[in-house]
Amino acid sequence: MQTTSSRLASLDILRGLTLFLLVFFQPVLWALLSPVDADWSRAVLHHFDHEVWEGFRFWDLVMPLFLFMSGASMPFSFGKMLREGGKMAVVRKVIRRFFILFLLGMVVQGNLLGLDLAHIYIYTNTLQAIAAGYLLTAIVMLFFDKKGRWAALVFLLLAYSLPMMWCGDFSLEGNLASRMDAAVLGRFQGDPTYAWLLPSFTFGVTVLLGALAGDIIREGRNLSDRRRVSLRLLSFGLLLVVLGLGFSFAMPIVKRIWTASMALYSGGLCMLLLAAFYEVIDVRGHHRAVDWLKIYGMNSIAAYMLGEVINFRSVVDSVSYGLAPRLGDYYPAWLTFGNFALVFLILWCMYRSKVFLKV
């Protein structure tokens, strides 16, 4: 636990928006619209679910944002740790954070709390993707200069792309990444429609893109510099979107195996969002209306774990079961709303008490 310090407001608020979408807005929206039998409701929910295979929906941007933002904060945190304890202190922090994130990922989706080896899965979760990308990016940040980091980005893209293009296709059945997971993880593999081992390279690309954005933001020492930073982020984001769409003709955008085109395209969208938030919040100072998102953004690990692991619906049901006959098909939506309202209340209390969980 630690208290607040000087932080980049746009990053906290963008992270908070992502957590709010994940652990409040999307589940409540699904609960509200699922009983509605209409084309418009199905169209809305379509974009609040992941693409089945090839393609990209709005909801496919949430996981890249988590990875990207974990990278964007690294130049700031690494700079502080290097000043206070040197390179070995950073190495110890990186190793510790990698294992904690990996363990928490197993708690969320690896069924670790079931204590049943027959149903435990090793590598299945966003937190573990962050851990893998964070480890690769940390190595690059610690041992490469700015030019070397760009070379490392190209290397990670090639390390994923060349084997994938030479040893199979990009179908669910024929792609190398899925076959590698099945061969290496075996029974400990989770959902077979997702791949994790080989995509660790492209997870690294997404996190490293965030770190490169953080490097750019660190140059914004005064208002004039910050305006140039916004333009650089905007230009970089547009370039990545174009590169991702162009590369998709050779390698389709598939989130489930995190193709190189997916990493570039989604990384570009993340960069554009960060550019917009940075310009509005850190350059122009317009943030009062969205400051409440820091309740999620400054306690992202707590928000994610509370939202994904702990179910408060029984608590809501125990004090409001009398509403069930009155709300009918919408009673489950009420339980979902109450569940995530309690999560928000806990996070609000932590924020007011300046208690922030870090790994």
C-alpha positions as CSV (number, residue, x, y, z in Angstrom):
1,M,0.0,0.0,0.0
2,Q,1.2,3.5,-0.6
3,T,-0.1,7.1,-0.7
4,T,-0.5,9.4,-3.6
5,S,2.3,11.2,-5.3
6,S,2.8,13.4,-8.3
7,R,1.2,11.4,-11.2
8,L,0.2,11.9,-14.8
9,A,-3.5,12.7,-14.5
10,S,-4.4,11.7,-18.1
11,L,-3.0,8.2,-17.6
12,D,-4.8,7.7,-14.3
13,I,-8.1,8.9,-15.8
14,L,-7.8,6.8,-19.0
15,R,-6.9,3.8,-16.9
16,G,-9.9,4.6,-14.7
17,L,-12.2,4.8,-17.7
18,T,-11.0,1.4,-18.9
19,L,-11.6,-0.1,-15.4
20,F,-15.0,1.6,-15.2
21,L,-16.0,0.0,-18.5
22,L,-14.8,-3.4,-17.4
23,V,-16.1,-3.6,-13.8
24,F,-19.3,-1.5,-14.1
25,F,-20.6,-0.3,-17.4
26,Q,-20.3,-3.4,-19.6
27,P,-21.7,-5.9,-17.2
28,V,-24.6,-3.6,-16.2
29,L,-25.3,-2.8,-19.9
30,W,-25.4,-6.5,-20.7
31,A,-27.7,-7.2,-17.8
32,L,-30.0,-4.4,-18.9
33,L,-30.1,-5.1,-22.6
34,S,-30.0,-8.9,-22.7
35,P,-33.8,-9.2,-22.0
36,V,-34.5,-6.7,-24.8
37,D,-35.4,-8.5,-28.0
38,A,-34.6,-5.8,-30.6
39,D,-32.1,-5.3,-33.4
40,W,-30.7,-2.1,-31.8
41,S,-30.0,-3.9,-28.5
42,R,-28.2,-6.8,-30.2
43,A,-26.2,-4.2,-32.3
44,V,-25.1,-2.4,-29.1
45,L,-24.1,-5.6,-27.3
46,H,-22.3,-6.9,-30.4
47,H,-19.7,-4.2,-29.8
48,F,-19.5,-4.8,-26.1
49,D,-18.3,-8.4,-26.7
50,H,-15.1,-9.7,-28.2
51,E,-14.8,-10.6,-31.9
52,V,-15.2,-14.4,-32.5
53,W,-12.0,-14.5,-34.6
54,E,-10.9,-12.2,-37.4
55,G,-11.9,-8.5,-37.0
56,F,-12.1,-5.9,-34.3
57,R,-14.9,-4.6,-32.1
58,F,-15.0,-1.8,-29.5
59,W,-14.6,-4.2,-26.6
60,D,-11.4,-5.7,-28.2
61,L,-9.7,-2.4,-27.2
62,V,-10.0,-2.9,-23.4
63,M,-7.2,-5.5,-23.0
64,P,-4.8,-3.6,-25.3
65,L,-5.4,-0.5,-23.2
66,F,-4.5,-2.3,-20.0
67,L,-1.2,-3.5,-21.6
68,F,-0.5,-0.2,-23.2
69,M,-1.0,1.8,-20.0
70,S,1.2,-0.5,-18.0
71,G,3.9,0.4,-20.4
72,A,3.2,4.1,-20.4
73,S,3.9,4.4,-16.7
74,M,7.2,2.5,-16.9
75,P,9.5,5.4,-17.9
76,F,8.2,7.3,-14.9
77,S,8.4,4.5,-12.3
78,F,11.7,3.2,-13.7
79,G,13.2,6.7,-13.6
80,K,12.3,7.0,-9.9
81,M,13.6,3.6,-9.0
82,L,16.9,4.1,-10.8
83,R,17.5,7.3,-8.9
84,E,16.6,5.8,-5.6
85,G,18.1,2.3,-5.7
86,G,19.9,1.7,-9.0
87,K,19.4,-0.9,-11.7
88,M,19.3,-4.0,-9.4
89,A,16.4,-2.4,-7.4
90,V,14.5,-2.2,-10.7
91,V,15.4,-5.8,-11.6
92,R,14.1,-7.0,-8.3
93,K,10.9,-5.0,-8.7
94,V,10.3,-6.3,-12.2
95,I,10.8,-10.0,-11.1
96,R,8.5,-9.5,-8.1
97,R,5.8,-7.8,-10.2
98,F,6.0,-10.5,-12.9
99,F,5.3,-13.3,-10.5
100,I,2.6,-11.5,-8.5
101,L,0.7,-10.6,-11.7
102,F,1.1,-14.1,-13.0
103,L,-0.3,-15.5,-9.7
104,L,-3.2,-13.1,-9.6
105,G,-4.0,-14.0,-13.2
106,M,-4.3,-17.7,-12.1
107,V,-6.6,-16.6,-9.3
108,V,-8.9,-14.7,-11.8
109,Q,-9.1,-17.2,-14.6
110,G,-6.7,-20.1,-13.9
111,N,-9.1,-21.5,-11.2
112,L,-6.3,-21.5,-8.6
113,L,-8.7,-21.0,-5.8
114,G,-10.6,-24.2,-6.7
115,L,-7.6,-26.2,-5.3
116,D,-8.3,-28.8,-7.9
117,L,-5.3,-29.7,-10.2
118,A,-7.7,-31.1,-12.8
119,H,-9.1,-27.7,-13.4
120,I,-6.1,-25.4,-12.9
121,Y,-4.9,-23.4,-16.0
122,I,-1.5,-21.8,-16.2
123,Y,-1.6,-18.9,-18.7
124,T,-5.0,-17.6,-19.5
125,N,-5.5,-14.0,-18.3
126,T,-5.0,-10.3,-19.1
127,L,-2.9,-9.9,-15.9
128,Q,-0.5,-12.6,-17.2
129,A,-0.3,-11.0,-20.6
130,I,0.6,-7.7,-18.8
131,A,3.2,-9.7,-16.8
132,A,4.8,-11.1,-20.0
133,G,4.8,-7.8,-21.8
134,Y,6.0,-6.0,-18.8
135,L,9.0,-8.4,-18.4
136,L,10.0,-8.0,-22.0
137,T,9.6,-4.3,-22.0
138,A,11.5,-4.0,-18.7
139,I,14.5,-5.8,-20.3
140,V,14.4,-3.4,-23.3
141,M,14.0,-0.3,-21.0
142,L,16.9,-1.3,-18.8
143,F,19.4,-2.4,-21.4
144,F,18.7,-0.4,-24.6
145,D,18.9,3.2,-25.4
146,K,16.1,5.0,-27.2
147,K,17.2,3.9,-30.7
148,G,17.7,0.3,-29.4
149,R,14.1,0.3,-28.1
150,W,12.7,0.9,-31.6
151,A,14.9,-1.9,-32.9
152,A,13.6,-4.1,-30.1
153,L,10.0,-3.3,-31.2
154,V,10.8,-4.5,-34.7
155,F,12.5,-7.6,-33.3
156,L,9.5,-8.6,-31.2
157,L,7.2,-8.1,-34.2
158,L,9.4,-10.4,-36.3
159,A,9.8,-12.9,-33.5
160,Y,6.1,-13.4,-33.6
161,S,5.4,-12.9,-37.3
162,L,8.0,-15.0,-39.1
163,P,7.1,-18.3,-37.3
164,M,3.4,-17.6,-37.7
165,M,3.7,-16.9,-41.4
166,W,6.0,-19.9,-42.1
167,C,4.4,-22.6,-40.0
168,G,0.7,-22.5,-40.6
169,D,-2.1,-20.1,-41.4
170,F,-4.3,-17.8,-39.3
171,S,-7.3,-20.0,-38.9
172,L,-8.4,-21.3,-35.5
173,E,-7.3,-24.8,-36.4
174,G,-4.1,-24.0,-38.4
175,N,-2.3,-21.2,-36.6
176,L,1.0,-22.0,-34.9
177,A,0.3,-20.1,-31.7
178,S,-2.7,-22.2,-30.8
179,R,-0.9,-25.4,-31.7
180,M,2.1,-24.3,-29.6
181,D,-0.1,-23.7,-26.5
182,A,-1.7,-27.1,-26.9
183,A,1.7,-28.9,-27.2
184,V,3.4,-27.0,-24.4
185,L,0.6,-26.4,-21.9
186,G,-1.3,-29.5,-22.6
187,R,-4.0,-30.2,-20.0
188,F,-3.1,-26.9,-18.3
189,Q,-4.2,-24.9,-21.4
190,G,-7.3,-22.8,-20.8
191,D,-9.7,-21.8,-23.6
192,P,-8.3,-23.4,-26.8
193,T,-9.6,-20.5,-28.9
194,Y,-7.0,-18.2,-27.2
195,A,-3.2,-18.5,-27.5
196,W,-0.7,-17.0,-25.0
197,L,2.8,-18.3,-25.3
198,L,3.9,-17.1,-28.8
199,P,1.7,-14.0,-28.4
200,S,3.9,-13.0,-25.4
201,F,6.1,-11.3,-28.1
202,T,3.2,-9.2,-29.3
203,F,2.1,-8.5,-25.7
204,G,5.6,-7.1,-25.4
205,V,5.0,-5.0,-28.5
206,T,1.8,-3.5,-27.0
207,V,3.5,-2.7,-23.6
208,L,6.6,-1.4,-25.3
209,L,4.5,1.0,-27.5
210,G,3.1,2.3,-24.2
211,A,6.6,2.7,-22.8
212,L,7.6,4.6,-26.0
213,A,4.6,6.9,-25.5
214,G,5.7,7.4,-21.9
215,D,9.2,8.4,-23.1
216,I,7.6,11.0,-25.4
217,I,5.4,12.3,-22.6
218,R,8.4,12.7,-20.3
219,E,9.7,15.4,-22.7
220,G,6.7,17.7,-21.8
221,R,8.4,19.9,-19.2
222,N,6.4,23.1,-20.0
223,L,3.2,24.0,-21.8
224,S,4.9,24.5,-25.2
225,D,6.6,21.1,-24.9
226,R,3.4,19.4,-23.9
227,R,1.6,20.7,-27.0
228,R,4.3,19.2,-29.1
229,V,4.0,15.9,-27.2
230,S,0.3,15.8,-28.0
231,L,1.0,16.2,-31.7
232,R,3.8,13.5,-31.6
233,L,1.4,11.1,-29.9
234,L,-1.3,11.9,-32.4
235,S,1.1,11.4,-35.4
236,F,2.5,8.2,-33.9
237,G,-1.0,6.8,-33.2
238,L,-2.2,7.5,-36.8
239,L,1.0,5.9,-38.2
240,L,0.4,2.7,-36.1
241,V,-3.3,2.5,-37.2
242,V,-2.2,2.7,-40.8
243,L,0.6,0.2,-40.4
244,G,-1.8,-2.2,-38.6
245,L,-4.5,-2.0,-41.2
246,G,-1.9,-2.4,-44.0
247,F,-0.3,-5.4,-42.3
248,S,-3.7,-7.0,-41.9
249,F,-3.7,-7.8,-45.6
250,A,-0.9,-10.3,-44.9
251,M,-1.8,-11.1,-41.3
252,P,-5.4,-10.6,-40.2
253,I,-6.3,-8.7,-37.0
254,V,-7.1,-11.5,-34.6
255,K,-7.2,-10.6,-30.9
256,R,-7.4,-14.2,-29.6
257,I,-3.9,-14.9,-30.9
258,W,-2.8,-11.3,-30.7
259,T,-1.4,-11.0,-34.2
260,A,1.2,-8.4,-35.1
261,S,-1.4,-6.4,-37.0
262,M,-3.6,-6.5,-33.9
263,A,-0.8,-5.2,-31.8
264,L,0.0,-2.4,-34.2
265,Y,-3.6,-1.4,-34.9
266,S,-4.8,-1.6,-31.3
267,G,-1.6,0.1,-30.1
268,G,-2.3,3.0,-32.5
269,L,-5.9,3.4,-31.1
270,C,-4.5,3.4,-27.6
271,M,-1.9,6.0,-28.6
272,L,-4.7,8.2,-30.1
273,L,-6.8,7.9,-26.9
274,L,-3.8,8.8,-24.8
275,A,-3.0,11.8,-27.1
276,A,-6.6,13.0,-26.7
277,F,-6.7,12.6,-22.9
278,Y,-3.2,14.1,-22.5
279,E,-4.2,17.2,-24.6
280,V,-7.5,17.8,-22.8
281,I,-6.4,16.9,-19.3
282,D,-2.7,17.7,-19.0
283,V,-2.3,20.4,-21.6
284,R,-5.7,22.3,-21.3
285,G,-6.4,21.3,-17.7
286,H,-10.0,20.2,-18.3
287,H,-10.4,17.3,-15.8
288,R,-13.0,18.1,-13.1
289,A,-15.8,16.2,-14.8
290,V,-13.7,13.0,-15.1
291,D,-11.6,13.2,-11.9
292,W,-13.9,10.6,-10.3
293,L,-12.4,8.0,-12.7
294,K,-9.2,8.2,-10.6
295,I,-11.1,6.1,-8.0
296,Y,-10.7,3.2,-10.5
297,G,-7.5,4.3,-12.2
298,M,-5.4,4.8,-9.1
299,N,-6.4,1.4,-7.7
300,S,-6.5,-0.6,-10.9
301,I,-5.3,-3.9,-9.4
302,A,-7.9,-3.7,-6.5
303,A,-10.6,-2.7,-9.0
304,Y,-9.8,-5.6,-11.3
305,M,-9.6,-8.2,-8.6
306,L,-12.7,-7.0,-6.8
307,G,-14.7,-6.9,-10.1
308,E,-13.5,-10.2,-11.4
309,V,-13.1,-12.4,-8.3
310,I,-15.6,-11.4,-5.6
311,N,-19.3,-11.7,-6.1
312,F,-21.4,-9.3,-4.1
313,R,-24.7,-10.2,-5.7
314,S,-25.8,-12.4,-2.8
315,V,-25.3,-9.3,-0.5
316,V,-27.5,-7.2,-2.8
317,D,-30.1,-10.0,-3.0
318,S,-30.3,-10.5,0.7
319,V,-31.4,-6.9,1.3
320,S,-33.5,-6.3,-1.8
321,Y,-35.1,-9.7,-2.7
322,G,-38.5,-8.0,-2.3
323,L,-37.9,-6.2,-5.6
324,A,-37.7,-9.5,-7.6
325,P,-41.4,-9.8,-8.4
326,R,-41.6,-6.1,-9.2
327,L,-38.6,-5.9,-11.5
328,G,-39.2,-9.3,-13.2
329,D,-36.7,-10.0,-16.0
330,Y,-34.7,-6.9,-14.9
331,Y,-34.0,-8.1,-11.3
332,P,-30.7,-9.7,-12.5
333,A,-29.7,-6.3,-13.9
334,W,-30.4,-4.8,-10.4
335,L,-28.2,-7.4,-8.8
336,T,-25.4,-6.7,-11.3
337,F,-25.8,-3.0,-10.7
338,G,-25.7,-3.4,-6.9
339,N,-22.7,-5.8,-7.2
340,F,-20.6,-3.2,-9.0
341,A,-21.9,-0.3,-7.0
342,L,-20.5,-2.0,-3.9
343,V,-17.2,-2.5,-5.8
344,F,-17.2,1.3,-6.5
345,L,-18.0,2.1,-2.9
346,I,-15.0,0.0,-1.6
347,L,-12.7,1.7,-4.1
348,W,-14.1,5.2,-3.2
349,C,-13.4,4.5,0.5
350,M,-9.8,3.3,-0.4
351,Y,-9.3,6.5,-2.5
352,R,-10.6,8.8,0.3
353,S,-8.3,7.0,2.7
354,K,-5.4,7.3,0.3
355,V,-4.9,3.5,0.3
356,F,-3.6,2.2,-3.1
357,L,-2.7,-1.4,-3.7
358,K,0.5,-1.8,-5.8
359,V,2.4,-4.9,-7.0
